[in-house]
Amino acid sequence: MNDPSNHTKGAAGVSRREFLRGSGAGVAATALAHAPGVGLLEADTPKAKTDAVPAIGPAPATVKLTVNGAKMTYAVEPRVTLLDLLRNHLDVTGCKRVCDRGSCGACTVILDGKPVYSCTLLALEAQGREVKTAEALAADGRLDAVPAAFVKHDAQQCGFCTPGFVVSLRAALDHNPKATPAEIEEALSGNICRCGTYEQMRHAIADLCGKKGE
């Protein structure tokens, strides 16, 4: 019986199937050889690099962080976000869950001086860091200038977006106390108010910029 593969052999005596099988293996080998960290001999990889990143999970991991000036420790699963840690475990509910996908800004907190979406950050990423939420903008019964301006100019309706706005605005003024209203609005571009109180917010921003955020 004739071998069907013989009909596809070329001058080199290699069948089409053999050629494709060999070329596929060659492409895979080339890709692996150029992949980061692949194709290196174990002896070529410093042990310090392989041991640098410890495995975490699936058991809960301990997170230590400072929230609004208070040092806190809690054990959470590695998949828990900073928003969930704050709201569901530490009872810090100023940051709100609205879109839960990093597009509305209602969950904004200040992490080491910078505003971040807490719904997109793992709790473990806040290890050893300082977190400030909207609760930090009221102390001893006195409101910070930012939420006070929002109250003065009635710059809120349902209130779900307000904590994210005041936290972002406070961070912007801390970064640049002499910021103009236009610069502040640019800094707040990651926050959304579905009630549409932007005009009242503009009045609050103009007031704060006139006082240089003090």
C-alpha positions as CSV (number, residue, x, y, z in Angstrom):
1,M,0.0,0.0,0.0
2,N,1.3,3.4,-0.9
3,D,2.1,5.8,2.0
4,P,-0.1,8.9,1.5
5,S,2.6,11.1,3.0
6,N,5.0,10.1,0.2
7,H,2.9,12.1,-2.2
8,T,3.7,15.3,-0.3
9,K,7.4,14.9,0.1
10,G,9.6,17.4,-1.6
11,A,13.1,17.2,-3.1
12,A,14.6,17.2,0.4
13,G,12.6,14.0,1.3
14,V,10.6,15.8,4.0
15,S,6.8,15.5,4.0
16,R,4.6,18.6,4.4
17,R,3.3,17.3,7.7
18,E,6.9,16.8,8.9
19,F,7.9,20.2,7.8
20,L,5.0,21.9,9.5
21,R,5.6,20.0,12.7
22,G,9.3,21.0,12.7
23,S,8.7,24.6,11.8
24,G,6.0,24.9,14.5
25,A,8.4,23.5,17.1
26,G,11.1,26.0,15.9
27,V,8.8,29.0,16.3
28,A,7.8,27.9,19.8
29,A,11.4,27.4,20.8
30,T,12.3,30.8,19.4
31,A,9.4,32.5,21.3
32,L,10.4,30.8,24.5
33,A,14.0,31.7,24.1
34,H,13.1,35.4,23.9
35,A,10.5,35.4,26.7
36,P,11.6,37.1,29.9
37,G,13.1,34.7,32.3
38,V,12.6,31.7,30.1
39,G,15.3,29.6,28.6
40,L,17.8,30.5,31.4
41,L,19.6,27.7,33.2
42,E,18.8,27.5,36.9
43,A,22.4,28.3,37.6
44,D,22.1,31.6,35.6
45,T,19.2,32.8,37.8
46,P,20.3,34.4,41.1
47,K,18.6,32.7,44.0
48,A,17.9,36.1,45.5
49,K,15.6,36.9,42.6
50,T,13.6,33.7,42.8
51,D,13.1,34.2,46.5
52,A,12.3,38.0,46.3
53,V,8.5,37.6,45.8
54,P,6.9,35.4,48.5
55,A,3.8,33.5,47.6
56,I,0.6,34.9,49.2
57,G,-2.7,33.0,49.5
58,P,-5.1,31.4,49.4
59,A,-5.2,31.8,53.2
60,P,-5.8,35.3,54.6
61,A,-2.8,37.6,54.7
62,T,-2.2,40.3,57.4
63,V,-2.4,43.9,56.3
64,K,-1.0,46.7,58.4
65,L,-1.8,50.2,57.4
66,T,-2.7,53.6,58.9
67,V,-6.2,54.8,58.3
68,N,-7.0,58.4,59.1
69,G,-4.2,58.5,61.6
70,A,-5.0,55.2,63.3
71,K,-2.8,52.1,62.9
72,M,-4.8,49.1,61.9
73,T,-4.1,45.4,61.3
74,Y,-6.4,43.0,59.7
75,A,-6.2,39.6,57.9
76,V,-7.9,39.4,54.5
77,E,-7.9,37.2,51.5
78,P,-5.5,38.4,48.8
79,R,-8.3,39.2,46.5
80,V,-9.9,41.8,48.8
81,T,-9.7,45.3,47.5
82,L,-8.8,48.3,49.6
83,L,-12.4,49.5,49.3
84,D,-13.7,46.3,50.7
85,L,-11.2,46.3,53.5
86,L,-12.2,49.8,54.5
87,R,-15.9,49.4,54.3
88,N,-16.6,45.8,55.2
89,H,-13.8,45.1,57.7
90,L,-12.6,48.3,59.2
91,D,-16.0,50.1,59.2
92,V,-14.6,53.1,57.4
93,T,-17.5,53.9,55.1
94,G,-16.8,57.3,53.7
95,C,-15.5,55.9,50.4
96,K,-18.5,54.7,48.4
97,R,-19.0,51.7,46.1
98,V,-20.8,53.0,43.0
99,C,-19.4,51.8,39.7
100,D,-16.9,49.3,41.2
101,R,-14.8,49.5,38.1
102,G,-12.6,52.6,38.5
103,S,-14.6,55.1,36.4
104,C,-16.7,57.3,38.8
105,G,-14.4,58.3,41.6
106,A,-16.8,57.8,44.4
107,C,-14.4,55.4,46.2
108,T,-11.4,57.8,46.0
109,V,-9.1,57.9,49.0
110,I,-5.7,59.5,49.5
111,L,-2.9,57.0,49.6
112,D,0.4,58.4,50.8
113,G,-0.7,61.8,49.6
114,K,-2.1,60.8,46.2
115,P,-5.7,60.2,45.3
116,V,-6.5,56.7,44.1
117,Y,-9.6,54.6,43.3
118,S,-9.8,52.2,46.2
119,C,-12.0,49.8,44.2
120,T,-9.1,49.1,41.9
121,L,-6.4,48.6,44.5
122,L,-5.8,45.4,46.4
123,A,-5.8,45.8,50.2
124,L,-2.3,44.2,50.2
125,E,-1.0,47.0,48.0
126,A,-1.7,49.4,50.9
127,Q,0.7,47.4,53.2
128,G,2.5,49.8,55.5
129,R,1.0,52.9,53.8
130,E,-1.1,55.8,55.0
131,V,-4.8,56.1,53.9
132,K,-7.0,59.1,54.3
133,T,-10.7,59.0,53.6
134,A,-13.5,61.6,53.8
135,E,-13.7,61.0,57.5
136,A,-10.2,62.6,57.8
137,L,-11.8,65.9,56.7
138,A,-13.7,66.4,59.9
139,A,-12.0,66.6,63.3
140,D,-13.2,67.8,66.7
141,G,-16.6,68.7,65.2
142,R,-15.0,71.0,62.6
143,L,-15.1,70.5,58.9
144,D,-12.1,70.9,56.7
145,A,-12.4,73.9,54.3
146,V,-13.2,71.6,51.3
147,P,-16.4,69.9,52.6
148,A,-17.3,73.2,54.4
149,A,-17.3,74.9,51.0
150,F,-19.5,72.1,49.5
151,V,-22.0,72.7,52.3
152,K,-21.9,76.4,51.9
153,H,-22.6,76.2,48.2
154,D,-25.0,73.3,48.3
155,A,-22.6,71.3,46.1
156,Q,-24.3,67.9,46.7
157,Q,-27.5,66.1,46.2
158,C,-27.7,62.3,46.8
159,G,-24.2,62.5,48.4
160,F,-22.8,59.2,46.9
161,C,-20.2,61.1,44.8
162,T,-19.4,63.8,47.4
163,P,-16.8,61.9,49.5
164,G,-14.8,61.2,46.4
165,F,-15.0,64.8,45.2
166,V,-13.9,66.3,48.5
167,V,-11.1,63.9,48.9
168,S,-9.8,64.5,45.4
169,L,-10.2,68.2,45.8
170,R,-8.3,68.1,49.1
171,A,-5.5,66.2,47.5
172,A,-5.3,68.7,44.7
173,L,-5.1,71.6,47.0
174,D,-2.5,69.9,49.2
175,H,-0.4,69.3,46.0
176,N,-0.8,72.9,44.8
177,P,-2.4,75.4,47.3
178,K,-2.3,78.1,44.6
179,A,-4.1,76.1,42.0
180,T,-6.6,77.9,39.8
181,P,-10.2,76.8,39.4
182,A,-9.3,75.4,35.9
183,E,-6.5,73.3,37.4
184,I,-8.8,72.0,40.2
185,E,-11.4,71.0,37.6
186,E,-8.7,69.1,35.7
187,A,-7.7,67.4,38.9
188,L,-11.4,66.3,39.4
189,S,-11.8,65.0,35.9
190,G,-11.8,61.4,37.3
191,N,-14.9,62.1,39.4
192,I,-18.5,61.9,38.2
193,C,-21.6,63.5,39.7
194,R,-24.7,61.8,38.3
195,C,-26.9,64.4,39.9
196,G,-25.2,67.1,37.9
197,T,-24.3,69.5,40.7
198,Y,-21.2,70.7,38.8
199,E,-22.2,74.4,38.8
200,Q,-22.5,74.4,42.6
201,M,-19.1,72.6,42.8
202,R,-17.6,75.4,40.6
203,H,-18.8,77.9,43.1
204,A,-17.2,75.9,45.9
205,I,-14.0,75.6,44.0
206,A,-13.9,79.3,43.2
207,D,-14.4,80.0,46.9
208,L,-11.6,77.6,47.9
209,C,-9.2,79.0,45.3
210,G,-9.8,82.5,46.5
211,K,-8.8,81.3,50.0
212,K,-5.9,79.3,48.5
213,G,-7.4,76.2,50.1
214,E,-6.7,77.3,53.6
